[in-house]
Amino acid sequence: QVQLVESGGGLVQPGGSLRLSCAASGFIFGGYAMSWYRQAPGKERDLVATISGASGRTNYADSVKGRFTISADNLKNTVLPQINSLKPEDTAVYYCNARHLVFRGNEYWGQGTQVTVSS
């Protein structure tokens, strides 16, 4: 059974940092692209960052470049995004996503973790 379990969300002040985590199980990590999406209230779910489980290559949305770093621990099947210099507009539910690198219809989502940036 495939599972993606996010953790690490919470309330943080503007300018602060937060480390999220996505623990994956039930599939071979190296065959998937692992991504983080976020959805703010009343807005669509947007792609924030992706890391290839096979190559480790990363891609970031322009809105988070320079502030968001995604890494993966292939032995622990865990994806670890670090968000720095948080802004109020980063407030959203953050979702972990796994999509097979070849069979792209094989896609899984976590339940989401809330990140709130406020003073």
Wavefront OBJ file of the C-alpha trace (Angstrom):
o trace
v 0.000 0.000 0.000
v 1.416 3.361 -1.064
v 1.578 6.024 1.595
v 2.899 9.570 1.682
v 2.882 11.148 5.116
v 3.778 14.808 5.488
v 4.873 16.476 8.686
v 6.595 19.625 9.885
v 3.989 22.270 9.173
v 2.990 24.913 11.667
v 2.894 28.600 12.483
v 6.023 30.611 11.778
v 6.810 34.324 11.757
v 7.717 36.141 8.548
v 11.385 35.687 7.810
v 11.512 32.385 9.641
v 12.330 28.908 8.388
v 10.550 25.595 8.344
v 11.563 22.068 7.434
v 8.878 19.781 6.115
v 9.102 16.043 5.669
v 7.413 13.478 3.467
v 7.828 9.849 4.434
v 7.073 7.532 1.530
v 6.317 3.821 1.656
v 4.942 1.112 -0.583
v 6.894 1.929 -3.747
v 10.437 2.096 -5.066
v 11.553 5.636 -4.333
v 14.142 5.795 -7.105
v 11.535 5.291 -9.836
v 9.546 8.383 -8.967
v 9.680 12.136 -9.145
v 8.879 13.533 -5.715
v 7.243 16.931 -5.656
v 5.764 19.429 -3.282
v 2.663 21.396 -4.180
v 0.857 24.033 -2.176
v -2.673 25.332 -2.132
v -3.664 28.610 -0.544
v -7.296 29.289 0.396
v -9.374 29.995 -2.682
v -6.497 29.248 -5.057
v -5.419 26.350 -7.230
v -2.838 23.826 -6.164
v 0.552 24.917 -7.510
v 3.772 23.007 -8.040
v 6.545 24.310 -5.793
v 9.495 21.949 -6.219
v 10.451 18.566 -7.630
v 13.313 16.159 -7.044
v 13.971 13.094 -9.161
v 14.298 9.964 -7.073
v 16.583 8.549 -9.770
v 18.984 11.410 -10.491
v 18.470 13.826 -7.602
v 17.869 16.649 -10.084
v 15.741 19.447 -8.658
v 13.426 22.089 -10.088
v 11.776 25.003 -8.325
v 8.946 27.396 -9.031
v 10.088 30.991 -9.543
v 8.135 32.036 -6.446
v 10.386 29.980 -4.151
v 13.751 29.952 -5.941
v 16.527 30.845 -3.555
v 14.319 30.176 -0.505
v 13.230 26.569 -0.961
v 15.612 23.623 -0.969
v 14.413 20.091 -1.550
v 16.491 17.038 -0.739
v 15.852 13.320 -0.528
v 17.112 10.502 1.630
v 16.753 7.484 -0.645
v 17.645 5.040 2.133
v 14.829 6.331 4.320
v 12.446 7.111 1.424
v 12.024 10.610 2.752
v 11.823 13.968 1.017
v 12.918 16.967 3.056
v 12.087 20.458 1.850
v 13.535 23.412 3.709
v 11.801 26.771 3.370
v 13.694 29.905 4.378
v 12.766 33.597 4.503
v 9.107 32.705 4.785
v 6.542 35.264 3.633
v 2.842 35.568 4.456
v 2.092 34.574 0.863
v 3.730 31.208 1.551
v 0.760 30.371 3.761
v -0.884 27.271 2.306
v -1.457 23.577 2.708
v 1.636 21.821 1.406
v 1.197 18.453 -0.294
v 3.710 15.762 -1.107
v 3.310 14.080 -4.491
v 4.919 11.033 -6.070
v 4.680 10.431 -9.823
v 6.338 7.535 -11.646
v 9.096 8.744 -13.943
v 7.911 6.590 -16.866
v 4.313 5.544 -16.139
v 3.127 9.028 -15.262
v -0.404 7.847 -14.530
v 0.966 6.255 -11.376
v 0.597 9.209 -9.040
v 0.053 9.501 -5.313
v -0.699 12.317 -2.864
v -0.192 12.882 0.823
v -2.831 14.348 3.092
v -1.158 17.760 3.324
v 0.361 19.829 6.103
v -0.619 23.405 6.954
v 2.007 26.141 6.893
v 0.939 29.517 8.256
v 3.242 32.530 8.089
v 2.039 35.296 10.343
v 3.268 37.651 13.018
l 1 2 3 4 5 6 7 8 9 10 11 12 13 14 15 16 17 18 19 20 21 22 23 24 25 26 27 28 29 30 31 32 33 34 35 36 37 38 39 40 41 42 43 44 45 46 47 48 49 50 51 52 53 54 55 56 57 58 59 60 61 62 63 64 65 66 67 68 69 70 71 72 73 74 75 76 77 78 79 80 81 82 83 84 85 86 87 88 89 90 91 92 93 94 95 96 97 98 99 100 101 102 103 104 105 106 107 108 109 110 111 112 113 114 115 116 117 118 119
